[in-house]
Amino acid sequence: MDVTDPAPPATAPPTNLAAARSASTGPVVARALGLLAAFSDDRPTMTLSELARRAEIPLSTAHRLVAELEAWGAVERNGAGRYQIGLRLWEVGALAPRGPGLRERALPYLEDLCQVTRENVQLAVREEDEVVYVERLAGTRAVGVLTRVGGRFALTATGVGLVLLAHAPADVVERVLAGPFPRHTPWTLSDPARIREALAAVRERGYAVSDRQVTADAVSVAAPIRDASGAVVAALSVVAHRGTPPVSVLAPLVRTSASGVSHALAARPGRRPARMPA
C-alpha cells in the first residue's frame, strides 16, 4: 500500500488464498480503472497531476499505477508528455462481442443505408441505463450530431435509445422513467407519461422517431436489431435534417437495414444474407 494512503480499517485475516488476493488487489484494480475512467471527451489528454486529481487518487499512487498502465499499453504519452488512452486498450476492446463483433456483421448494411440516404447512420447498444454507440457513418449531406463512437447518451433522448428502452426489462424501464431526464432542446421528452406513450408506439409500429430531441434541426428514425433468439440486442438509426427526407421515407429503409443485420447475426459463420437493394 502506498504510504500516502490512509490506513485501512482492521479486518479479519482472509481465510484462504483467493480471499487474500482479492483483499490485496481489489482496491488496486479499482484505482487503475478509475484512472482510465478519468479520460473523457473534454479531457482526452492529461498530466499525471491532473489524472490523480480527476481520479481522486494520491499522486504517488497514481504515479505507480500509471507507470504500470503505460508499460502494458493501456495509456501512452503524446509528444507533449501528456497521457492519453493507449492503443492496447483499443485492441482489447475490439474483442467485445457487443462492440466490434456486432459492428463487423452490421457494417455492410450501415454502409448501404448511408449510401442510399446520404445521412448519418448509427449503431448502438444498451449498457445499463445508457446508450453506447458502436458505430457511426456520416453521409454527404449529414446533419451535425452530438454522438460519437464509444460515447454514451440518455436512453430517452435518442431514436436508438427509445428502441432499446422499449425492449428493455421492466425494472430498467421503471428505473429510467424515475428520472432525471437530460434536456437538450425544448422538445426533449421529460414527462414519464409521454415517454411511456413513445415506448408503446415503438413496440407497436416497429421503429422509433426522435424529433428534435437532441438538436433542433434533426430527426432520428431507429429500428431494433435482434439476435437468433429474437431478443433485441442493438438498434440502428438514421439521423437526418428534419423533414428532408420525411419519416415515411426513412422508416422502411431503416427497418429493412435492421432486419438485414438481424439475419446476419442469426446466420451461420461464413454466411452473409443479401444486402439491401441500392
N, C-alpha and C positions, 0 to 999 in steps of 0.2 A: 504494500500500500504506500502511496506517496506520502511523504512526511507532512505535506501541507494539507492533506485531507483530514477531516475531523475523525476522531476515534469512533469506531462502530460500537453500537450497544452490545453489551455482553450477551452471548447466546450460548446455548448448549453445544458442545462439540458435535460435528457431524457423525452419524453412526456408521457410515460406510464411505468408500472411496468416491462413489458417484456424487454423494451429497457434499463431500469435501470439495470436489472440483466445482460443483455448482456454486457453492458459497464463495469460492475464491475467484471465479471467472465471471459470474453473473454481472456484478457491477461494472467490471472492465468492459464487457461486451456492450452493455447498455450505454456506457460513456462513449465508446468508439462509434456506436450507431448515432448517438447524439451529435457527435462532431460532423458526421456525414449529413445528418438531417439539418444542420445549421446552414448549409448552402441553399440558396433559393434564387428565384428569378431576379430579385433586386440585389442579391449578393452572390453572384456566381464565382467570385474570387475574393479571398480574404487573407489577411496576415494571420500569423499564429495567435497574436493577442486578440484579434477580432474573433477568430474561431473559438477561442477559450471563453470569451465573454458571451458570445451568442449561445454556446452550448452550456454555459454556466458551470464550467469545469475549471479548477485551479490551473494556472498557466503551466506549472511544472508537470502536472498530469497530462495536460493537452500536448505538451512538447513530446513526452514519451509515446503517447498513443498515436499522434500524427506521424512520428518517425516510423512506427510500425505499419501504419496505413500506407505511407509513402513507399516503404520497402516492398509491400505486397502489390502496390499499383492502384489502390483504391483512391488515392489522391496524388496529385503531382504539382510541381511548381512551374509557373509560367515564366516568361522572360524577365518579368519584374520581380520575381521571387515570391509572388503571392500564390497561395494554394488554391487549387481547383479540383473538381472531380476527375479521377483518373480513368483512362481507357479500360483498365482491367475490370472496373466496376460495370462498365457498359457490356463487356464481354460476358460477365456472369449474368447480368440482367437479360441478355439475349436468350438465355436458356429457359426463361419463364414461359410456360405454355400459354398463359393468357395474354402474353405480350407479343413478342416476335413470332411465336408459333402460330398464333391466331393471325397475326399480320401477314405472314407468308401465304396462308391459304386465302386471305381476303384481298390481297393486293391486286390481283388481276381484275377483280370486279370493281375495286375502288378506282383503278386507272380507267376502266371502261366508262364508269359513271362520270368521272371527272372530264373525260374527253367529250362525252355526249352533252353534258350540261355546261361545261366550261366554268363551273362554280367550285367552291370549296367542298371537299368530301372528307368526312371524318369517321374514324372507327374508335369505339370506346367500350370500356368495361366498367362494372361497378366494383368499388373497393370500399367495403363497409357503407358509409353514408355519403360517399362522393363518387363522382365520375372521374375516371382516369383515361386520358386519351392515348391510344396506342399508335395511331397513325393519322396524318392529315396531309391531304394533297390540295394544292392551290390551283384553281383554273385560271384561264387567261383573262376572265372578266370578274374574278372573285372579289367579293366584298371583304372589307377588313374584319378580322375576328380577334378575340382575346385569348383564344385557346392555343396550346402548343403540345407537341408530343411529349408525354410524360407528365403533363400538367394535370391539375385537379380542378374540379368545378362542382358547384352545388347541383344536386340531382333535380331540383325543382325548376331550375332556370333554363335548361337547355333541352333540345329535342331528344338527344340520346339519353339524357338524364331522366326525362319523363318516361321514355320507353323502359329503361332499366328499373325505375321505381315502380312502374305499373306491374311489372312481373317479379318484383322482389317479395320475399317473405313478409307476412303481415306485421311481424314485430319491427322490421326495418321501416315499413311504410309508416307505422304509428310513431316511431322514433323521429323520423324525418318531419312528419307533419306537426310534431310538437314544437318545431322551430329551433333556432331562428331562421329567417329567410333573407339571405343577402339580396339587396335590391340594386340593380344595375341601371335600370331605366324606370320611368313612371309606369310602364306596362308589366314589369316583372311581377309574377304571381307571388303573393304573400298571404293570401287568405286560404287557410286549410280547406275550407269547403269548396272553393273554386279549384284548388289543386286536386281534390278528390274527384271532382267532375272531369277534370282534364285526364286523370288516370283512367277513369271509366271509359272515356272516349277513346283512349289509346287501345285499350283491350277490345273495344267493340269494332273499331274500324281497321285496326292492324297497323297504325302508324301514329306518330305524334307530330304536332305542329307547335313550334315555339316562335311566336310572333312578337318581335321587338323585345324579347325578354332580356337579352344581353346587350345589344346595341340597337339604337333607334332606327337603323336603316336595313336591318337584316331579319330574315325569317329562316328557321331551320325546320326541315322535314326529316323525320327519322323513323326507322323500322327495326324490329328485333331480329337478331341472329340466333338460331337455335342449334344445339348440338344433336347428336344422333338420338338422344333420349327425348328430344323435344323441349328441353329446358332452355330458357333464354340465357345466353352466356355473354352476349355483347349486343351492341347497337351500331347502326350505320346511319349517317345523315348527310344531307346536302345543306349547306348554308349559302343562301343567295340574297341578292338585293330584293327587298320587299316588293312583290308584285311582278317581278320580271325574272324568270317566268312564274306564272301563278302556281299555287299549291296543287291545283288539279292536274297540272302537267308533271310536277316534280314527284308527287306521291307514288304513281305507278312505277316510275323509274327507280326510286329508292327501294320500294318493296321488291321489285324484280332483282335488284342487286343483292339485297339482304337475303333473299331466297337462294340466290346462287352461292353466296358464302355459306349458308346453312347446309346446302347439299355438298359443298366442298369439305366441310367439317365432318359430315357423315360418311363421305366416300372412303373407300379403302385406300391405303397409302399407294401412291403411284398413279391413282386415277384422278382426273380432274373433270368435273361436269362442264358442259358447254357454257361459254361466257355469254353475256347478254348481247343481243344484236346491236350493231352500231346505228 
